[in-house]
Amino acid sequence: MNPYINYEGKRIKFSLPRGWVSMVHEDRPPVPAVADLSKEIRHALDHPIGSPRIEELARPGMDVVLLFDDLQRPTPAHVAIPEIMDRLNRAGIPDERITGICAVGTHPIPTMDQLNIKVGNEAFTRLNDRLISHDPHSKDNIIIGRTHRGTIVQVNQRVAFADLIIGLGECMPHPVAGFGGGCKIIMPGVCSYRSVADHHFTWMRHRNSRVNLLDGNPFYEESVDGGRLSRLAFKLDLIINEKKEVIKEKSEKFTVFHVTEGLTAEQVATMRFSYCPDLQEAINRISETMPKADVAIFPSGGTIIPEVQQ
């Protein structure tokens, strides 16, 4: 049987060089998605880990900032954001006091049409002109302090002055942060270019800044410091399979964030390959995928990057 990879719902066959022998060739189906996504999100928000519920954190009169990731992540914000806003409403906070910010970090800033796709029509209408994207180059970003290692934390002005900050994102293996999710919604999500550069260029080459490691990982720990300094109060993270379906949720106070808790080895090992029509984004995705592959193969093994013709 010829080896193949599963890609965009199809099997793409490839050949091995002469003399190569496949030791293991096994196709594993994606980890099953949750049956009812809305129900799963409600359950997460009703039973957060190490944190009061949103309704208990919110108080009438508060200005709330709701952070969410961009289109490079398949987080179903269109389902989660309206549920979070409904809970804030029940706590006495009207939609007019809620600002939605796309935490792009230093990624390209999305258009309003792209934001509409990300958050869905309901949240797009309810947030109205209070739906914005973070600008890492803005002169209005504010320095709120330094991490315990000295990294500058300069964040979006609306985040700096908010009374309550809530984050929404996904958890996936990350080549230098250990895992995504958690406080990365703050650093780099809503930090200035200066702050992101200080953080990334200083710590991404550290020997402990690598996938599947949190304890002793300075890249991850600096992000946690950024979350604390910014007063990130609540984070909902979703775990997503390669079909972009939610398989697990985690809703918690960010300080107890630990992404491998409650997961099977199969779930943690699940990786996702994305088609990227943009060359620069494709390069970024390869740089993220290679370190993940490195921990999944034998020391004497190698990685094959098939060329896909569109």
C-alpha positions in Angstrom: 0.0 0.0 0.0 1.3 3.4 -1.0 1.8 5.8 1.9 -0.5 8.9 2.0 -1.5 11.8 4.1 -5.0 13.1 4.9 -5.3 16.6 3.6 -8.5 18.8 3.2 -10.7 15.7 3.3 -8.7 13.8 0.7 -5.9 11.2 0.6 -2.8 12.4 -1.1 -0.4 9.6 -2.0 3.4 10.0 -2.1 6.4 7.7 -2.6 9.3 7.0 -0.3 12.9 7.0 -1.6 14.4 3.7 -2.7 15.6 1.7 0.3 13.3 3.4 2.8 11.1 1.1 4.9 8.0 2.2 6.6 8.1 1.0 10.3 4.6 2.2 11.1 1.8 3.0 8.7 -1.5 3.5 10.5 -4.3 5.8 9.8 -6.1 7.1 12.9 -9.4 8.9 12.7 -9.8 12.4 14.2 -10.7 12.6 17.8 -14.5 12.8 17.8 -16.1 16.2 18.1 -18.5 17.1 20.9 -22.1 16.3 20.0 -23.5 19.7 21.0 -21.1 22.6 20.9 -23.4 25.2 22.4 -24.1 22.8 25.3 -20.4 22.1 25.8 -19.6 25.8 26.0 -22.4 26.4 28.4 -21.1 23.6 30.6 -17.6 25.1 30.6 -18.9 28.5 31.6 -21.1 27.0 34.3 -18.3 25.0 35.7 -15.0 27.0 35.4 -11.8 25.6 36.8 -10.3 27.6 39.7 -12.5 30.7 39.0 -15.9 32.1 39.8 -18.4 32.1 36.9 -18.5 35.2 34.6 -21.8 36.2 36.3 -20.0 36.4 39.6 -17.0 38.3 38.3 -19.1 41.0 36.5 -20.7 43.9 38.3 -23.1 46.6 36.9 -21.2 49.6 35.6 -18.1 47.7 34.6 -16.5 48.2 31.2 -15.7 44.8 29.8 -13.2 43.8 27.1 -13.8 40.5 25.4 -10.6 39.2 23.6 -10.7 36.6 20.9 -8.2 35.2 18.4 -8.1 35.8 14.7 -9.0 33.8 11.6 -5.7 31.9 11.7 -7.3 29.9 14.5 -10.5 28.0 14.0 -12.0 28.9 17.4 -15.8 29.0 17.0 -16.2 32.5 18.3 -19.5 32.9 16.6 -20.9 30.4 19.1 -19.0 31.4 22.3 -19.2 35.2 22.2 -23.0 35.5 22.2 -23.2 33.1 25.2 -20.6 35.1 27.1 -22.4 38.4 26.3 -25.7 36.9 27.5 -24.1 36.1 30.8 -22.7 39.6 31.1 -26.1 41.0 30.4 -27.6 38.9 33.2 -24.9 40.3 35.5 -26.1 43.8 34.8 -23.7 44.7 32.0 -25.4 45.8 28.7 -24.0 45.2 25.3 -23.0 48.9 25.1 -20.4 48.4 27.9 -18.8 45.4 26.1 -15.9 45.9 23.6 -14.7 43.0 21.4 -11.1 43.0 20.4 -9.5 40.7 18.0 -6.1 39.8 19.6 -4.0 39.6 16.5 -0.6 40.0 18.1 1.5 41.0 15.2 -0.5 39.1 12.6 -2.2 41.1 9.7 -5.1 43.1 10.9 -8.4 41.6 9.6 -11.0 43.6 7.7 -14.5 44.2 9.1 -15.8 41.5 6.7 -13.3 39.0 8.2 -14.3 40.0 11.7 -17.9 39.4 10.8 -17.0 35.9 9.6 -15.0 35.3 12.9 -17.6 36.4 15.4 -20.8 35.7 13.5 -23.7 37.9 12.6 -25.2 38.1 16.1 -22.1 39.2 17.9 -21.1 41.5 15.0 -24.5 43.3 15.3 -24.5 43.4 19.0 -21.0 44.8 19.4 -21.5 47.2 16.5 -18.8 49.9 16.5 -17.2 48.4 19.6 -15.8 45.5 17.6 -12.2 46.3 16.7 -8.8 44.7 16.0 -5.7 45.3 18.1 -3.0 47.4 16.4 0.4 46.5 17.7 1.9 49.7 16.1 -0.6 52.1 17.7 0.9 55.0 19.7 -1.9 54.6 22.2 -0.6 51.2 23.5 0.2 51.6 27.2 3.1 50.2 29.2 1.7 48.6 32.3 4.9 47.1 33.8 7.5 44.5 33.3 7.6 40.7 33.8 9.7 39.3 36.6 12.5 38.8 34.0 12.2 42.4 32.8 10.2 42.0 29.6 8.2 45.2 28.8 4.4 44.7 28.8 2.8 47.3 26.7 -0.9 46.6 25.9 -3.9 47.9 24.0 -5.3 51.0 25.6 -8.8 49.6 26.0 -7.3 46.5 27.8 -5.3 48.7 30.1 -8.4 50.7 31.2 -11.0 47.8 31.3 -12.7 46.8 34.5 -13.0 43.2 33.4 -11.0 41.3 30.8 -12.3 38.0 29.4 -10.4 35.9 26.8 -11.6 33.3 24.2 -9.2 31.1 22.2 -8.0 27.6 21.5 -5.4 25.3 22.9 -3.0 23.6 20.5 0.7 22.5 20.6 2.9 25.5 20.2 6.6 25.3 19.0 8.0 27.6 21.7 5.2 28.4 24.2 4.6 24.7 25.0 0.9 25.0 24.2 -1.2 27.9 22.8 -4.1 29.4 24.6 -4.1 30.8 28.1 -2.3 34.1 28.5 -1.1 34.2 24.9 -4.3 36.1 24.3 -2.6 38.9 26.1 1.0 38.4 25.2 1.4 38.6 22.3 -2.3 39.0 21.5 -2.9 42.6 22.6 0.7 43.7 23.2 2.6 46.3 21.2 5.1 45.3 18.6 7.9 46.6 20.9 6.6 44.3 23.7 6.2 41.3 21.4 9.7 41.7 20.0 11.2 42.0 23.4 9.4 38.8 24.5 9.9 36.8 21.3 13.5 37.7 20.4 14.7 37.2 24.0 13.1 33.9 24.9 12.1 32.0 21.7 15.6 30.6 21.4 15.9 29.4 25.0 16.4 25.6 25.2 13.3 25.2 27.3 11.1 27.3 25.0 9.6 24.3 23.1 6.5 22.4 22.4 4.9 20.2 25.1 6.7 22.0 28.0 5.3 24.5 30.4 7.3 24.1 33.6 10.5 26.0 33.3 9.6 27.4 29.8 10.5 31.1 30.0 8.5 32.0 26.8 5.3 30.6 28.5 6.1 32.0 31.9 6.6 35.5 30.5 3.2 35.2 28.8 1.7 34.3 32.2 3.3 37.3 33.7 1.7 39.5 31.0 -1.7 38.0 31.8 -1.3 38.8 35.5 -0.1 42.4 34.9 -3.0 43.0 32.5 -5.5 41.5 35.0 -6.9 38.9 32.6 -9.7 37.5 34.8 -11.3 34.6 32.8 -10.3 32.5 29.8 -12.3 30.0 27.7 -10.1 27.7 25.7 -11.3 25.2 23.2 -9.4 22.1 22.0 -9.9 21.4 18.3 -9.2 18.4 16.1 -7.7 18.5 12.5 -11.2 18.8 11.1 -11.6 22.1 13.0 -14.2 20.6 15.4 -14.2 21.2 19.1 -13.3 18.1 21.1 -12.7 19.6 24.5 -13.3 22.8 26.4 -11.5 24.4 29.3 -12.9 27.4 31.1 -10.8 28.8 33.9 -9.0 31.4 35.8 -5.8 31.9 33.8 -3.5 31.4 36.7 -4.3 27.7 36.9 -4.0 27.2 33.1 -2.6 23.7 32.4 -3.5 22.5 29.0 -2.8 18.8 29.3 -5.1 18.3 32.3 -7.8 15.7 31.6 -6.6 14.8 28.1 -5.6 11.5 26.8 -2.3 11.0 25.0 -4.1 10.6 21.8 -5.8 14.0 22.2 -2.6 15.8 23.1 -0.8 14.3 20.1 -3.4 15.3 17.6 -1.9 17.8 15.1 -3.5 19.9 12.4 -2.2 20.7 8.9 -3.7 23.8 7.4 -3.9 24.9 3.7 -2.5 28.5 3.4 -3.0 30.2 0.1 -0.7 33.0 1.2 3.0 32.3 0.9 4.1 34.1 4.0 1.4 32.5 6.1 2.4 29.1 4.7 6.0 29.7 5.8 4.7 30.7 9.3 2.7 27.5 9.5 5.7 25.3 8.4 7.8 27.0 11.1 5.2 26.0 13.7 4.6 22.5 12.4 8.2 21.3 12.2 9.0 21.5 16.0 5.7 19.6 16.7 6.8 16.9 14.3 10.2 16.7 15.9 8.8 15.5 19.2 6.6 12.9 17.5 9.3 10.9 15.7 12.2 8.7 16.8 15.5 10.4 17.2 16.8 8.7 14.1 13.7 9.6 12.1 13.0 12.4 9.7 10.2 14.6 8.5 8.6 14.5 5.0 7.1 17.7 3.6 4.9 16.7 0.6 4.4 19.3 -2.1 0.7 19.9 -2.8 -0.2 21.2 -6.2 -3.5 23.2 -6.2 
